[in-house]
Each structure stands twice: as C-alpha cells, then as structure tokens.
Amino acid sequence: MKAFADGDRILLSHGGGGLLSRELVERLFLPRLANPALAALDDAGVVALGEQRLALTTDAFVVAPPFFPGGDIGRLAVAGTVNDLAAQGARPLGLTVAFILEEGYPLADLARVTDSLAACAREAGVSVVAGDTKVVPRGQADGIFVSAAGVGLIPAGRCPTGAGARPGDRVIVSGPLGEHGLAVMLGRQGIAFAGEIRSDVAPLNALVEAAYAACADPGAIHAMRDPTRGGLAAALNEIAAASGCAIAVDEAATPVSPEVRAACDVLGLDPLHLANEGKMVFVVAAETTDAVLAALRAHERGRLAAVIGRVTDGAPRVTVRTELGTERLLDVPVGEQLPRIC
Amino acid sequence: MKAFADGDRILLSHGGGGLLSRELVERLFLPRLANPALAALDDAGVVALGEQRLALTTDAFVVAPPFFPGGDIGRLAVAGTVNDLAAQGARPLGLTVAFILEEGYPLADLARVTDSLAACAREAGVSVVAGDTKVVPRGQADGIFVSAAGVGLIPAGRCPTGAGARPGDRVIVSGPLGEHGLAVMLGRQGIAFAGEIRSDVAPLNALVEAAYAACADPGAIHAMRDPTRGGLAAALNEIAAASGCAIAVDEAATPVSPEVRAACDVLGLDPLHLANEGKMVFVVAAETTDAVLAALRAHERGRLAAVIGRVTDGAPRVTVRTELGTERLLDVPVGEQLPRIC
C-alpha cells in the first residue's frame, strides 16, 4: 500500500474529477477500503439483498456560488444523487441529506435550499428520509456544504457498468453538453453573455426508465454515466479504461448549444470537459440504438439526444473526429478547470 | 410554513443536538421535506421494499481535532452510521463516505483516516461501497469533513422507535457515559487529567444483535437511541416527547467512570449532557429487562450495562433522582457545550 510523505498534500485537482482524482481513488482509497462494489468504480456501489440488488451512492456538494443560473446546491444534491443511481439502472428508494453550515449562514437561504431540494425530490418521485445538520464556527467552512446519499433498487436484468462497453456499441448522449459547468463559472465571475446560460441540473431517473422501456432486453444498455466533473471526456475515458475498448466520438454529432459554443470559444474552454448535471451518457448495443434514441427524444429531458460515437477495438482511449475531419485524443482533464463546480 | 427574516442566522447551537437543533428540524426541515419516514425523527428513516424494510441514515462529521484520544473522524463516521442503523434494529448492508477536504490537507492524514474508517467497517462487518471527494480552496473548510450514510435491513418483528416507550418499560444504557464528549473536549484544549479519558467510539451492531437474540419477542425492545450530541439527556427527552411519557432516571444507577466524574466536577459539566459514540440506550418491556441486561453484560461492549430508569405515566419530561435523594429535571441542553464534538 502506498505510503505518503509529510510533504504530500491535497491539491484542488484531487477533487476535479480528472487524473489526480483518479490517482487518489486508486492509490489511497481502493487499497484501503478494498471491496468489489467500490472497485467497480461505477457511479453507485451495488449490494445484494437476497435475490435483489441495491445501488448505493453519495456525493458531497460544495458548489460556489450555492445559487447559480438554473439551480442551486439543493437541487444539485438531489439530482446528482438520483442520477448516480439512475446510471446504475436503479430506481430511487430513498435519499439522505447532511448539511455542514457555517455559523451565521442566513436561515432564509437554508430554507430556500431546502425548498429547492424538496421540489427536486418530488420531481424525481423520491423522499428525503433522513438528515443531519452540523454547524462549524465562522470561518471554518464557506457558507453551506451539502452531502447527499441515496439507495435504489436495480430491477432484474439491468446491469449497466462502466466495464460493459463492447466494440460495435453506440454512444448516445441525452442532450447538449457543458451547460452546468459554464453557468456556475459565469455566475461566479459575473460574466454576462448574450443569451443566458443556465445549468441543466435535473433528475434523470424518468429519462432512464424511458430508455429501458424501449429495450426488449434491458441488458442492451451496457453502460451509463452522468458526465459531471470532468465532463464527457472524463465519463468516456472511465468507460474506455474499465471496458478495455477505444471510443471514437464524432464532434459534428455532439450536441452543444450555440451559447455554450460561443462562450467556450471566447474563454478557450472545451465543452467536452465541462460539467453536466442533467445529461446521461448511454453505451448501447448497436441494434438497440435507434429504439433508445427515439425513446430519449420523446422525453422532455432528452429531446436533443444524439448518437455521438461508437466503441471500437483497440487500446483504451477516446478520440474525437473534429468537424475539420482531423482526429484528436480526448484526454481526461489533468488540472482543475475551476474548483467547486459541483 | 415559517418564513425567515433577513437577520435570522445559523447559530452554533443549531448544530448542537439540543433545543435549537430540534427547532431547526421542526420549523425548517420537516414542513419542507414532509414525509412520514423523516417525521418519525428516529436515528434512521425507514423505507419499504416489498415486504422488507430498509433503514437509511446519514451524518456529517466535523469533529475537531480529527484525531482525538480513542479515535478519529474516520472511525467516528463509520461507527456513527452503523449505530444509527442499529438504533433502528437494522443490520448494515452498505456504507458510503464523502470527504470535503481543504486544499493542502496532508495525504498521510487522509490515509490514516481512511485506514481507521476501513478498520471500523471491518469490525462492523460492512463495506464502504461508494464514495466521493471534493476539495475546496485553502481557508474555505477546516481540514477534513466526512459525511457518511448507510443502508440496513430491519429483520421482521423489530420495530424500535422513539415513539415506542410505554409506562412500565425499563431504560437500560449499555455502559458508562460521557467519554467521547470529554475526550474530544480535553484533547482540543490540551488539558491533561490523571487517568486518560478516551472516546468510546465503536460500532454497536453486534451488541444490538446480542440484545435481540435475548428477546423471545423482538418487539419487546420498544426504543433505541445512541446518545451522541446532547448526550443521554437529549436521547431520553426525544423518546419522552415522541412517546408522550415521562422517564425517571436513577442517578446512582447511571454508569459514569470515576475519571469522567472527576473531570466533570472540575469543569462543571453534567455527564448526562456529554456526547457518547459507543453507547446505546434501550427502552424495553419490563419482563424482558433481565434477559436484555444479561445479554449486554455478556458482550464486550456492554460489560457495564445498567438499568438506569423507567418509563412512567405523565407529561413528557425526564427527571433524575439524585444520589442525595432529591429530584431534578433533566433538560435538553439549550446552548452548545462545545461546537464540533462529532
């Protein structure tokens, strides 16, 4: 097991969802907490209960500012948790929420966050059944942090996993990319662009149910990921690595709104690296692609869904065929685009 | 629903487990998140899964210092979560852990916390199946915060709830009180007492199983609480309020170690208000008391278990018959003895 020297410190990038996040998980957490559910490195861990399978997930949310265009930390906590369960094919059974508050935090803001969190839970059809509140003295936390966890039931036959992609599979994304990351970034820095960019934060369990309803065999959905920190790039690289396949993305087919594209051009950002909080990536058997795509497009949260690429033989890596016809490697973000994006 | 004025702010006492914590839950959270599982205000929420019942719980841990005599924030996170499940009669199925780290936090300390957390999970026979790490810039959090959540299965026939106490029931505590709160307090302030006081932090699921094994009818355990923030006083007042009964405690029968008693005398503290992290309070049917007590005493974590009181008719309140023979009201702590005790 790796030992750490006195000088080794946590960097912002350790929380960024990119290369250093992965290193932290692989070198520090996995060897110590060794168990197969965690080692699968999926969005949720799976535990058996008799013949049934439960998915269990958690995320801490530290987004700054806690209220941003299109959402807030409460909606984010619920949607993020529901989406991690959905990415495992699970229907949510119950959620928990734990607040860490800084002394002096306005009660009206806490009420607003709680209202938003409750509304999102109703939208997803799930309840917050347990909670906790801790308060730390002024200056020892920044306003409000929210940790959420959830448990869900995985219906029989569903077995999506990051390791499930196979050559020939198609990659579908449920809608335009980059909105959450950009909305938080612009909201924080007070930059105004023509055409407001709002976070896409939304629960996707109903969308995932619609996708499954379109599959004669639920096993045809091989992998799902909600592309949060690190964006589509991180999600696809995780799938490629876990599956031992290459993934080829067609940039021209990848949905990005004109507003996000314009802002990315100005700021020098890649929309495929930006966080999403209301999009799902599906890796599906080729013959099921049309049915899943049609089902997604028929759902309000998937109207702009698109087939953006395919899984191929070859060393695990993700390539993008650009709109100019050239090919580039889509790497995991190495550094931190912006801390506290979710 | 209560609206909050601009000037209303979070106080340290809102996180203290006492009166203001309760107000926050009742006025802000419950009306907004309204659902029966949460409204029960037990240590874990209960959700149905077909014929089965799952318990779901979460806690955020912000203890300072994160390493204290007898334990650390990692052991605390696992034990606290397992004990909340155990207080609902549930056997743990899986845990999740989310870290919020301050930029610059030593990786060696994170590894030490993770080792301790993993060891405690092994001790409790449960796995950490999902996790998350967020990093905030220097100065925006104090070192390390850990949120944990857990799901457990409640075997048929078990139905402990804070509202379950009935006149005639006996109150059992599984061992001496006040050790965790005092160990953290002294550890933080660098006060040395003769005879080191160490936190009792430990998972109690095996102890609770032993208690159930001693009951012919699992329904004979009417209520359980792990008396953490706010100590025995908060736990018993919660049970009295939820059950609509009075509880009479016999101070002479209440186990407190000589070291804790001496330190409390010097510092002017009431051991019944101090946090515990390895003790369970049982409210049991009178005729089952001896069997449960014997089972607890036969277990390494319950050797000093004692019957400390009984449930009586009357308005919900907790009274203590002192060793001098007088009677005093055991109130919920109003203020905050010390922030960041767990």
Interface residues (C-beta under 8 A of the other chain):
Chain A: K2 A3 F4 A5 D6 D8 R9 I10 L11 L12 S13 H14 G15 G16 S21 L24 V25 L28 F29 R32 L33 A34 N35 A37 L38 A44 G45 V46 V47 L49 Q52 L54 L56 T57 T58 D59 A60 F61 V62 D84 L93 G94 L95 T96 V97 A98 F99 I100 L101 E102 E103 G104 Y105 P106 L107 A108 L110 A111 T114 D115 L117 A118 A121 S127 V128 V129 A130 G131 D132 T133 K134 V135 V136 P137 G139 Q140 A141 D142 F145 S147 A149 V151 L153 P339 R340 C342
Chain B: K2 A3 F4 A5 D6 D8 R9 I10 L11 L12 S13 H14 G15 G16 S21 L24 V25 L28 F29 R32 L33 A34 N35 A37 L38 A44 G45 V46 V47 L49 Q52 L54 L56 T57 T58 D59 A60 F61 V62 D84 L93 G94 L95 T96 V97 A98 F99 I100 L101 E102 E103 G104 Y105 P106 L107 A108 L110 A111 T114 D115 L117 A118 A121 S127 V128 V129 A130 G131 D132 T133 K134 V135 V136 P137 G139 Q140 A141 D142 F145 S147 A149 V151 L153 P339 R340
